[in-house]
Amino acid sequence: MVHLFKRSGYNIAVDTASASVHVLDDVAYEAVSLYDKMSGEELVRTLAKRTGVSEDEAKECIADIDGLVAAGTLFSEDKFRPDVEALAKRGSVVKALCLHVAHTCNLDCDYCFASQGKYHGERALMSEEVGRRAIDFLIENSGTRHNLEGDFFGGEPLMNFDVVKKTVAYARSKEKECGKLFRFTLTTNGMLVDDDVIDFADREMNNVVMSLDGRREVNDRFRKTAGGVGSFDIIVPKFQRFAKERGEKEYYIRGTFTHYNPDFMRDIDVMLDLGFDRLSMEPVVAPPSSPCALTEEDKATVMRQYELLAEKMIERRRAGTPFVFYHYMLDLEHGPCIYKRISGCGSGTEYLAVTPTGELYPCHQFVGEKRFLMGDIFRGITEEGEKVRAEFKRCNAYSKPECDECWARLYCSGGCAANAWHAAGDVNGVYSYGCDLFRCRMECALAVKASEALDAAEE
């Protein structure tokens, strides 16, 4: 399958099976669109007539396409479906844990998928003992993997900062002995950020995710304290200091857009004006009945924002003031490998979430859904948990008939299992609204990469 599209002034062809990306001139774009519909002299004559080139020039263009087809980078055959069954039978190795150190929060965000951090349960803090045992569980179940990951999450993890520090210290004490290297991430709403947090994160956190929704009025509509006070003026100076201290180390300012701000580029612009250059804006996770849920009418606005974002990234890079947008980060030369493309994000298999009491779930968005309880860090994966794991091993783009004709299926690997569950009641279902946004986002991201490649070639 070949997907043709135009974005940001570029003509682009994506070969689905090989993941090859081609930037085309107008004649080649037309030639590729006709290539699998006709052949021989008919193709030559039609191409020449539609584009105004001579038949000799048309033949030369078609010969170039023939070469790409022969090289397996255009109109290539998808041979990966048999590998899916083999991957479903693969052994289970855990490489990352989402550590819910705090099922409580000091903000009262109306749109919070985690019920203001409680995950449909009671407020709770992870103990030092559970934190240590979680690290041991990860080591014991990681096989020969050297690099392991731990994400400190909540609620608000800084409400249990002492356990965060002690858990990291314990993990560091085990690295040399066990031949492992831990990479940690902290996600915070910023309310409790201070010099101690910043210093610790600079030493120990490979990444920090800071939650800010953009414009003051947008952020403070939802991200406010239990007393109704907006968080913008409290957290922005802290995040500015935090980002500055991070230097070249990774961080992201992560926002959520809702029905109230589908025009989220205005929020991106605010983040840029505040001095942040590593950004993420993601659609709200909410049931359709929620007033903040994105509507069908919002979709066109959201898609236009992705286009504006691509144009802004191209403009700023050329002006020498580039910024990173998380969902536009693509490595077209080195990865991910085809097996990663098939197997997806790894939730329920390589990646698990740990509650304050040590229960195990496929990922943070399933926590509290007892249907997906997999066991705990003390006893391990239960018999029922293995059934859940088997279900997630088979959760991929090839398990969903709706993905068969989608050009982007090996970029999303079938999409988010949690979104599918909440939208369709099945982890192997589809969240069609999210699929539409993803395809648009991928086109825009590929246009950004095309601009980088062509500009580099001209230097």
DRENPA-613090 format. One record per residue (C-alpha): z, y, x; chain. Coordinates in steps of 0.5 Angstrom, whole numbers. Example, Ala and Ser with C-alpha at 12.3 -4.5 7.8 and 13.67 -1.06 7.14 Angstrom:
REC zz yy xx chaine
REC 16 -9 25 A
REC 14 -2 27 A
//
This chain:
REC zz yy xx chaine
REC 0 0 0 A
REC -2 7 2 A
REC 2 13 -1 A
REC -2 20 0 A
REC 1 27 -1 A
REC 1 34 1 A
REC 7 38 2 A
REC 8 44 6 A
REC 1 45 8 A
REC 0 38 11 A
REC -4 32 8 A
REC 0 26 10 A
REC -1 18 9 A
REC 4 13 9 A
REC 3 6 10 A
REC 9 2 6 A
REC 9 -4 10 A
REC 8 -2 17 A
REC 12 5 16 A
REC 6 8 20 A
REC 6 16 18 A
REC -1 19 19 A
REC -3 27 19 A
REC -10 28 16 A
REC -15 33 16 A
REC -18 34 9 A
REC -24 30 10 A
REC -20 24 13 A
REC -15 25 7 A
REC -21 24 2 A
REC -23 18 6 A
REC -17 14 6 A
REC -16 16 -2 A
REC -23 12 -3 A
REC -22 7 3 A
REC -20 1 -2 A
REC -24 3 -8 A
REC -31 3 -5 A
REC -34 1 2 A
REC -41 1 6 A
REC -46 6 4 A
REC -43 8 -2 A
REC -37 10 1 A
REC -41 14 6 A
REC -45 18 1 A
REC -39 19 -3 A
REC -35 22 2 A
REC -40 26 5 A
REC -42 29 -2 A
REC -34 30 -4 A
REC -33 34 3 A
REC -39 37 5 A
REC -40 33 12 A
REC -46 30 14 A
REC -47 22 13 A
REC -46 21 21 A
REC -39 25 21 A
REC -37 21 15 A
REC -39 15 18 A
REC -35 17 24 A
REC -29 19 20 A
REC -29 12 17 A
REC -30 8 23 A
REC -23 12 25 A
REC -20 9 19 A
REC -23 2 21 A
REC -19 2 27 A
REC -12 4 24 A
REC -13 -2 19 A
REC -15 -6 25 A
REC -9 -4 29 A
REC -4 -5 23 A
REC -2 2 21 A
REC -6 3 15 A
REC -7 -1 9 A
REC -3 -7 12 A
REC 0 -13 9 A
REC 7 -13 7 A
REC 9 -20 10 A
REC 17 -19 10 A
REC 19 -22 3 A
REC 20 -29 6 A
REC 25 -26 11 A
REC 29 -23 5 A
REC 32 -30 3 A
REC 33 -31 10 A
REC 37 -25 10 A
REC 41 -27 4 A
REC 43 -33 8 A
REC 46 -30 14 A
REC 53 -30 17 A
REC 57 -24 15 A
REC 60 -20 20 A
REC 63 -13 18 A
REC 62 -7 23 A
REC 65 -2 19 A
REC 71 0 14 A
REC 72 6 10 A
REC 79 7 10 A
REC 82 10 4 A
REC 89 13 7 A
REC 90 17 1 A
REC 89 16 -6 A
REC 91 23 -8 A
REC 88 30 -7 A
REC 90 37 -7 A
REC 84 39 -10 A
REC 83 38 -18 A
REC 75 37 -18 A
REC 72 36 -25 A
REC 66 32 -22 A
REC 70 28 -18 A
REC 68 21 -18 A
REC 74 18 -16 A
REC 78 21 -21 A
REC 81 27 -17 A
REC 83 22 -11 A
REC 86 16 -15 A
REC 80 12 -17 A
REC 83 10 -24 A
REC 90 8 -21 A
REC 96 11 -19 A
REC 97 16 -13 A
REC 98 12 -7 A
REC 98 13 1 A
REC 96 8 6 A
REC 102 6 10 A
REC 102 5 18 A
REC 102 -3 17 A
REC 96 -3 13 A
REC 92 2 17 A
REC 94 -3 23 A
REC 92 -9 19 A
REC 86 -6 17 A
REC 84 -5 25 A
REC 86 -12 26 A
REC 82 -15 20 A
REC 75 -11 23 A
REC 76 -14 30 A
REC 77 -21 27 A
REC 71 -20 22 A
REC 66 -17 27 A
REC 64 -23 31 A
REC 61 -21 38 A
REC 59 -13 35 A
REC 62 -8 41 A
REC 61 -2 37 A
REC 65 -1 30 A
REC 66 4 25 A
REC 72 7 21 A
REC 71 13 16 A
REC 78 16 14 A
REC 77 18 7 A
REC 81 19 0 A
REC 83 23 -4 A
REC 84 28 2 A
REC 86 24 8 A
REC 89 30 11 A
REC 95 29 6 A
REC 96 22 10 A
REC 95 25 17 A
REC 100 22 21 A
REC 97 15 19 A
REC 90 17 21 A
REC 93 19 28 A
REC 97 12 29 A
REC 91 8 26 A
REC 87 11 31 A
REC 92 10 37 A
REC 92 3 35 A
REC 85 2 35 A
REC 84 5 42 A
REC 90 1 44 A
REC 86 -5 42 A
REC 79 -3 45 A
REC 79 -6 52 A
REC 83 -12 50 A
REC 78 -14 45 A
REC 72 -11 48 A
REC 70 -6 42 A
REC 69 1 42 A
REC 71 5 35 A
REC 67 11 32 A
REC 71 15 27 A
REC 69 20 22 A
REC 74 24 18 A
REC 72 27 11 A
REC 76 33 9 A
REC 76 38 4 A
REC 79 43 9 A
REC 85 45 5 A
REC 90 42 11 A
REC 86 44 17 A
REC 90 47 22 A
REC 89 47 30 A
REC 93 40 30 A
REC 87 37 26 A
REC 82 41 30 A
REC 84 39 37 A
REC 85 31 34 A
REC 79 31 31 A
REC 75 34 37 A
REC 78 28 42 A
REC 78 22 37 A
REC 73 24 31 A
REC 65 22 33 A
REC 64 26 26 A
REC 67 30 21 A
REC 65 32 14 A
REC 67 38 11 A
REC 66 39 4 A
REC 64 46 1 A
REC 59 47 -5 A
REC 56 53 -2 A
REC 56 60 -6 A
REC 63 62 -8 A
REC 62 62 -15 A
REC 59 55 -15 A
REC 64 52 -10 A
REC 70 55 -14 A
REC 67 52 -21 A
REC 70 45 -19 A
REC 73 45 -12 A
REC 80 49 -14 A
REC 87 47 -14 A
REC 91 44 -19 A
REC 93 51 -21 A
REC 86 53 -22 A
REC 85 57 -15 A
REC 78 57 -12 A
REC 78 54 -5 A
REC 72 58 -2 A
REC 76 63 1 A
REC 82 58 4 A
REC 77 53 7 A
REC 71 57 10 A
REC 75 61 15 A
REC 78 54 17 A
REC 71 50 17 A
REC 68 56 21 A
REC 73 55 27 A
REC 72 47 26 A
REC 65 47 27 A
REC 65 52 33 A
REC 70 48 36 A
REC 66 42 35 A
REC 61 44 40 A
REC 55 39 41 A
REC 59 34 37 A
REC 57 32 30 A
REC 60 35 24 A
REC 57 36 17 A
REC 58 41 12 A
REC 57 37 5 A
REC 56 40 -1 A
REC 55 37 -8 A
REC 50 40 -13 A
REC 51 39 -21 A
REC 47 41 -27 A
REC 50 48 -26 A
REC 47 49 -19 A
REC 40 45 -19 A
REC 38 51 -15 A
REC 42 49 -9 A
REC 37 52 -4 A
REC 41 58 -5 A
REC 48 55 -3 A
REC 44 52 3 A
REC 42 59 5 A
REC 50 61 4 A
REC 52 56 9 A
REC 47 58 14 A
REC 49 65 13 A
REC 56 63 14 A
REC 54 60 21 A
REC 53 52 19 A
REC 47 49 22 A
REC 49 41 20 A
REC 48 41 13 A
REC 48 36 7 A
REC 47 37 -1 A
REC 48 31 -5 A
REC 47 30 -13 A
REC 53 29 -17 A
REC 55 22 -19 A
REC 57 23 -26 A
REC 56 19 -33 A
REC 50 22 -37 A
REC 56 25 -42 A
REC 59 29 -37 A
REC 57 37 -37 A
REC 56 37 -30 A
REC 51 31 -30 A
REC 44 33 -28 A
REC 39 33 -34 A
REC 32 31 -34 A
REC 30 39 -35 A
REC 34 40 -28 A
REC 29 35 -24 A
REC 23 40 -23 A
REC 28 45 -20 A
REC 32 40 -16 A
REC 25 38 -13 A
REC 23 45 -12 A
REC 29 46 -8 A
REC 27 40 -3 A
REC 20 43 -2 A
REC 24 50 -1 A
REC 28 46 4 A
REC 23 43 8 A
REC 19 50 9 A
REC 26 53 11 A
REC 27 48 16 A
REC 20 49 19 A
REC 20 56 19 A
REC 27 57 22 A
REC 25 51 28 A
REC 19 56 30 A
REC 24 62 30 A
REC 28 58 35 A
REC 34 58 30 A
REC 34 50 27 A
REC 38 47 23 A
REC 40 39 21 A
REC 39 37 14 A
REC 42 30 14 A
REC 37 27 9 A
REC 31 29 13 A
REC 34 26 19 A
REC 28 21 21 A
REC 26 17 27 A
REC 19 15 26 A
REC 19 12 33 A
REC 25 8 34 A
REC 28 6 27 A
REC 31 3 23 A
REC 28 -4 25 A
REC 25 -8 19 A
REC 31 -12 18 A
REC 35 -6 17 A
REC 30 -3 12 A
REC 30 -10 8 A
REC 38 -11 8 A
REC 40 -4 6 A
REC 46 0 7 A
REC 50 -6 8 A
REC 56 -5 3 A
REC 59 -11 1 A
REC 57 -14 7 A
REC 57 -10 14 A
REC 61 -5 10 A
REC 67 -5 6 A
REC 72 0 3 A
REC 80 -1 4 A
REC 85 2 -1 A
REC 92 4 1 A
REC 95 -3 -1 A
REC 89 -6 3 A
REC 85 -9 -2 A
REC 77 -10 -1 A
REC 72 -7 -4 A
REC 64 -7 -3 A
REC 64 1 -2 A
REC 68 7 -3 A
REC 64 8 -10 A
REC 66 1 -13 A
REC 74 2 -11 A
REC 78 1 -17 A
REC 73 -3 -21 A
REC 76 -10 -21 A
REC 70 -13 -22 A
REC 68 -12 -15 A
REC 75 -13 -12 A
REC 73 -18 -6 A
REC 80 -20 -3 A
REC 85 -16 2 A
REC 86 -15 9 A
REC 92 -20 9 A
REC 88 -26 6 A
REC 81 -24 7 A
REC 75 -25 3 A
REC 77 -29 -3 A
REC 73 -34 -7 A
REC 71 -29 -12 A
REC 70 -24 -7 A
REC 65 -29 -3 A
REC 61 -29 -10 A
REC 61 -21 -10 A
REC 59 -21 -2 A
REC 53 -26 -4 A
REC 51 -21 -10 A
REC 50 -16 -5 A
REC 47 -20 0 A
REC 41 -20 -5 A
REC 41 -13 -7 A
REC 35 -10 -4 A
REC 28 -7 -5 A
REC 25 -14 -6 A
REC 30 -16 -11 A
REC 28 -11 -16 A
REC 21 -11 -20 A
REC 21 -4 -21 A
REC 21 -3 -13 A
REC 14 -7 -12 A
REC 10 -1 -13 A
REC 14 4 -10 A
REC 11 7 -3 A
REC 18 9 -1 A
REC 22 2 -2 A
REC 23 1 5 A
REC 26 7 6 A
REC 31 7 1 A
REC 32 -1 1 A
REC 32 -1 -6 A
REC 37 5 -7 A
REC 45 5 -8 A
REC 48 -1 -11 A
REC 53 4 -14 A
REC 48 8 -17 A
REC 45 2 -20 A
REC 51 -1 -23 A
REC 53 6 -26 A
REC 46 7 -29 A
REC 44 0 -31 A
REC 50 -4 -31 A
REC 47 -8 -25 A
REC 47 -7 -17 A
REC 40 -10 -17 A
REC 38 -5 -23 A
REC 35 2 -21 A
REC 37 9 -22 A
REC 31 12 -24 A
REC 33 19 -24 A
REC 35 18 -17 A
REC 29 14 -15 A
REC 25 20 -17 A
REC 29 25 -13 A
REC 29 20 -7 A
REC 21 20 -7 A
REC 21 27 -7 A
REC 26 28 -1 A
REC 22 23 3 A
REC 16 27 2 A
REC 19 33 4 A
REC 22 30 10 A
REC 16 27 13 A
REC 13 34 12 A
REC 18 37 17 A
REC 17 31 22 A
REC 9 32 21 A
REC 10 40 23 A
REC 15 38 29 A
REC 10 33 32 A
REC 4 37 31 A
REC 7 43 34 A
REC 9 39 40 A
REC 2 37 41 A
REC 0 44 41 A
REC 5 46 46 A
//
